[in-house]
Amino acid sequence: SAVISQKPSRDICQRGTSLTIQCQVDSQVTMMFWYRQQPGQSLTLIATANQGSEATYESGFVIDKFPISRPNLTFSTLTVSNMSPEDSSIYLCSVDLLAPLKSYGYTFGSGTRLTVV
Amino acid sequence: GIQVEQSPPDLILQEGANSTLRCNFSDSVNNLQWFHQNPWGQLINLFYIPSGTKQNGRLSATTVATERYSLLYISSSQTTDSGVYFCAVVTSYDKVIFGPGTSLSVIP
Protein backbone atom coordinates (compact mmCIF):
# COMPACT_ATOMS: atom_id res chain seq x y z
CA SER A 1 0.00 0.00 0.00
CA ALA A 2 0.99 3.68 -0.10
CA VAL A 3 3.40 5.37 2.28
CA ILE A 4 2.02 8.50 3.91
CA SER A 5 4.38 10.94 5.59
CA GLN A 6 2.81 13.34 8.02
CA LYS A 7 4.70 16.19 9.65
CA PRO A 8 5.15 17.24 12.38
CA SER A 9 4.56 14.08 14.42
CA ARG A 10 3.86 16.17 17.51
CA ASP A 11 3.93 19.77 18.66
CA ILE A 12 3.19 21.90 21.67
CA CYS A 13 1.78 25.30 20.72
CA GLN A 14 0.73 28.47 22.46
CA ARG A 15 -2.91 29.44 22.38
CA GLY A 16 -3.74 31.97 19.70
CA THR A 17 -1.11 30.70 17.27
CA SER A 18 -1.54 28.52 14.17
CA LEU A 19 0.02 25.22 13.12
CA THR A 20 0.24 23.78 9.62
CA ILE A 21 0.34 20.00 9.24
CA GLN A 22 1.67 18.42 6.07
CA CYS A 23 0.65 15.15 4.43
CA GLN A 24 2.72 13.67 1.60
CA VAL A 25 1.84 10.46 -0.25
CA ASP A 26 4.27 8.44 -2.35
CA SER A 27 1.70 7.76 -5.08
CA GLN A 28 -1.13 9.65 -6.71
CA VAL A 29 -4.46 9.31 -4.93
CA THR A 30 -7.99 10.23 -5.78
CA MET A 31 -9.11 11.53 -2.41
CA MET A 32 -7.38 12.93 0.66
CA PHE A 33 -9.09 13.46 3.99
CA TRP A 34 -8.32 15.11 7.32
CA TYR A 35 -9.55 13.70 10.63
CA ARG A 36 -9.45 14.83 14.25
CA GLN A 37 -9.25 12.49 17.20
CA GLN A 38 -9.91 14.17 20.52
CA PRO A 39 -8.48 12.52 23.65
CA GLY A 40 -10.18 9.20 24.36
CA GLN A 41 -12.53 9.60 21.40
CA SER A 42 -13.02 8.10 17.95
CA LEU A 43 -12.03 9.77 14.70
CA THR A 44 -14.15 12.55 13.22
CA LEU A 45 -13.87 13.67 9.61
CA ILE A 46 -12.95 17.35 9.30
CA ALA A 47 -12.94 17.74 5.53
CA THR A 48 -12.16 16.26 2.15
CA ALA A 49 -9.20 17.93 0.43
CA ASN A 50 -10.02 18.44 -3.24
CA GLN A 51 -7.25 18.91 -5.75
CA GLY A 52 -7.57 22.27 -7.49
CA SER A 53 -10.64 23.46 -5.59
CA GLU A 54 -11.82 24.32 -2.10
CA ALA A 55 -12.04 21.60 0.50
CA THR A 56 -15.42 20.15 1.47
CA TYR A 57 -16.02 20.59 5.19
CA GLU A 58 -18.15 18.47 7.48
CA SER A 59 -20.76 19.91 9.78
CA GLY A 60 -19.12 21.69 12.69
CA PHE A 61 -15.89 22.50 10.86
CA VAL A 62 -15.22 25.75 8.99
CA ILE A 63 -12.58 26.96 6.58
CA ASP A 64 -11.52 29.91 8.73
CA LYS A 65 -10.55 27.57 11.55
CA PHE A 66 -9.17 24.70 9.47
CA PRO A 67 -7.92 25.99 6.11
CA ILE A 68 -6.82 23.18 3.80
CA SER A 69 -4.71 23.19 0.67
CA ARG A 70 -4.17 20.48 -1.92
CA PRO A 71 -1.95 21.79 -4.69
CA ASN A 72 -1.44 18.40 -6.38
CA LEU A 73 -2.45 14.73 -6.23
CA THR A 74 0.13 13.72 -3.61
CA PHE A 75 0.26 16.58 -1.07
CA SER A 76 -2.09 18.39 1.30
CA THR A 77 -1.85 20.69 4.31
CA LEU A 78 -4.20 21.34 7.20
CA THR A 79 -3.82 24.48 9.30
CA VAL A 80 -5.28 24.71 12.79
CA SER A 81 -5.82 28.44 13.28
CA ASN A 82 -6.08 30.61 16.39
CA MET A 83 -5.62 27.57 18.59
CA SER A 84 -7.17 27.02 21.99
CA PRO A 85 -6.65 24.14 24.45
CA GLU A 86 -9.81 22.51 23.04
CA ASP A 87 -7.90 21.95 19.78
CA SER A 88 -5.54 19.54 21.53
CA SER A 89 -6.03 16.35 19.54
CA ILE A 90 -4.42 13.94 17.13
CA TYR A 91 -4.86 15.08 13.54
CA LEU A 92 -4.60 12.43 10.83
CA CYS A 93 -4.62 12.49 7.07
CA SER A 94 -6.06 9.63 5.07
CA VAL A 95 -6.06 8.70 1.42
CA ASP A 96 -8.08 6.56 -0.94
CA LEU A 97 -5.71 4.80 -3.26
CA LEU A 98 -6.04 4.34 -6.99
CA ALA A 99 -6.44 0.85 -8.37
CA PRO A 100 -4.79 -1.65 -8.13
CA LEU A 101 -4.01 -0.58 -4.55
CA LYS A 102 -7.61 0.38 -3.91
CA SER A 103 -8.32 -2.99 -2.35
CA TYR A 104 -6.21 -1.94 0.62
CA GLY A 105 -8.89 0.55 1.58
CA TYR A 106 -8.33 3.89 3.22
CA THR A 107 -4.82 4.35 4.55
CA PHE A 108 -3.82 6.73 7.35
CA GLY A 109 -0.76 8.75 8.16
CA SER A 110 0.92 8.36 11.52
CA GLY A 111 -0.83 11.42 12.90
CA THR A 112 0.14 14.73 14.47
CA ARG A 113 -0.29 14.93 18.22
CA LEU A 114 -1.07 18.55 19.04
CA THR A 115 -1.08 20.02 22.53
CA VAL A 116 -2.19 23.62 22.99
CA VAL A 117 -1.11 25.35 26.19
CA GLY B 1 -26.72 9.55 8.76
CA ILE B 2 -25.32 6.09 9.25
CA GLN B 3 -24.78 5.00 12.84
CA VAL B 4 -21.91 2.68 13.71
CA GLU B 5 -21.88 0.81 16.99
CA GLN B 6 -19.17 -1.39 18.45
CA SER B 7 -19.23 -3.86 21.29
CA PRO B 8 -17.93 -4.38 23.83
CA PRO B 9 -16.58 -0.91 24.59
CA ASP B 10 -13.84 -2.35 26.79
CA LEU B 11 -12.28 -5.78 27.01
CA ILE B 12 -9.57 -7.28 29.22
CA LEU B 13 -8.06 -10.59 28.17
CA GLN B 14 -5.52 -12.95 29.59
CA GLU B 15 -2.71 -13.60 27.15
CA GLY B 16 -3.57 -16.58 24.96
CA ALA B 17 -7.34 -16.07 25.14
CA ASN B 18 -9.61 -15.61 22.14
CA SER B 19 -12.11 -12.79 21.59
CA THR B 20 -14.76 -11.53 19.20
CA LEU B 21 -15.42 -7.84 18.57
CA ARG B 22 -18.63 -6.76 16.90
CA CYS B 23 -19.56 -3.83 14.64
CA ASN B 24 -23.18 -3.00 13.75
CA PHE B 25 -24.15 -0.37 11.20
CA SER B 26 -27.55 1.13 10.53
CA ASP B 27 -27.66 1.30 6.73
CA SER B 28 -26.13 -0.17 3.60
CA VAL B 29 -22.48 0.68 3.08
CA ASN B 30 -20.04 0.38 0.20
CA ASN B 31 -17.25 -1.01 2.33
CA LEU B 32 -16.05 -1.69 5.81
CA GLN B 33 -12.62 -1.59 7.41
CA TRP B 34 -11.16 -2.70 10.72
CA PHE B 35 -8.29 -0.71 12.24
CA HIS B 36 -6.04 -1.20 15.23
CA GLN B 37 -4.76 1.91 16.97
CA ASN B 38 -1.73 1.04 19.04
CA PRO B 39 -0.83 2.81 22.29
CA TRP B 40 1.35 5.27 20.32
CA GLY B 41 -1.63 6.41 18.23
CA GLN B 42 -0.66 4.73 14.99
CA LEU B 43 -3.70 3.54 13.04
CA ILE B 44 -3.09 0.20 11.35
CA ASN B 45 -5.35 -1.10 8.60
CA LEU B 46 -6.32 -4.68 9.50
CA PHE B 47 -9.00 -5.63 6.99
CA TYR B 48 -10.85 -4.09 4.09
CA ILE B 49 -13.89 -6.33 4.02
CA PRO B 50 -17.19 -5.32 2.40
CA SER B 51 -18.47 -8.89 2.69
CA GLY B 52 -17.32 -12.43 3.35
CA THR B 53 -14.43 -13.61 5.49
CA LYS B 54 -10.75 -12.79 5.48
CA GLN B 55 -7.93 -14.11 7.59
CA ASN B 56 -4.50 -12.74 8.40
CA GLY B 57 -2.54 -14.80 10.89
CA ARG B 58 -4.27 -14.81 14.26
CA LEU B 59 -6.86 -12.29 13.09
CA SER B 60 -9.88 -12.89 10.94
CA ALA B 61 -12.93 -10.84 10.03
CA THR B 62 -16.39 -11.60 8.72
CA THR B 63 -18.86 -9.10 7.30
CA VAL B 64 -22.49 -9.97 6.67
CA ALA B 65 -23.59 -6.93 4.69
CA THR B 66 -27.22 -8.02 4.35
CA GLU B 67 -27.54 -8.12 8.14
CA ARG B 68 -25.37 -5.02 8.67
CA TYR B 69 -22.71 -6.34 10.97
CA SER B 70 -19.09 -7.35 11.00
CA LEU B 71 -17.04 -9.42 13.44
CA LEU B 72 -13.34 -9.33 14.21
CA TYR B 73 -11.83 -12.46 15.74
CA ILE B 74 -8.59 -12.39 17.68
CA SER B 75 -7.15 -15.78 18.57
CA SER B 76 -4.33 -16.57 20.98
CA SER B 77 -4.12 -12.93 22.03
CA GLN B 78 -0.76 -11.31 22.77
CA THR B 79 0.12 -8.21 24.76
CA THR B 80 0.97 -6.47 21.49
CA ASP B 81 -2.70 -6.79 20.52
CA SER B 82 -3.56 -4.17 23.14
CA GLY B 83 -5.00 -0.90 21.88
CA VAL B 84 -8.23 0.33 20.40
CA TYR B 85 -9.98 -1.48 17.56
CA PHE B 86 -12.10 0.65 15.26
CA CYS B 87 -14.65 -0.38 12.72
CA ALA B 88 -15.19 2.16 9.92
CA VAL B 89 -17.79 2.08 7.18
CA VAL B 90 -17.59 3.69 3.77
CA THR B 91 -20.86 5.29 2.72
CA SER B 92 -22.26 5.67 -0.77
CA TYR B 93 -20.83 9.21 -0.73
CA ASP B 94 -17.30 7.84 -0.14
CA LYS B 95 -17.27 9.14 3.42
CA VAL B 96 -15.65 7.04 6.12
CA ILE B 97 -17.53 6.95 9.42
CA PHE B 98 -15.82 5.47 12.45
CA GLY B 99 -17.41 3.56 15.28
CA PRO B 100 -16.59 4.45 18.89
CA GLY B 101 -14.02 1.67 19.20
CA THR B 102 -13.30 -1.27 21.49
CA SER B 103 -10.47 -0.77 23.93
CA LEU B 104 -8.57 -4.03 24.40
CA SER B 105 -6.04 -4.77 27.12
CA VAL B 106 -4.17 -8.07 27.01
CA ILE B 107 -2.45 -8.90 30.28
CA PRO B 108 0.39 -11.40 30.71
Interface residues (C-beta under 8 A of the other chain):
Chain A: S1 M31 F33 Q37 S42 L43 T44 L45 T48 I90 L92 S94 D96 S103 Y104 G105 Y106 T107 F108 S110 G111 R113
Chain B: N31 Q33 F35 G41 Q42 L43 N45 Y48 F86 A88 V90 D94 K95 V96 I97 F98 G99 P100 G101
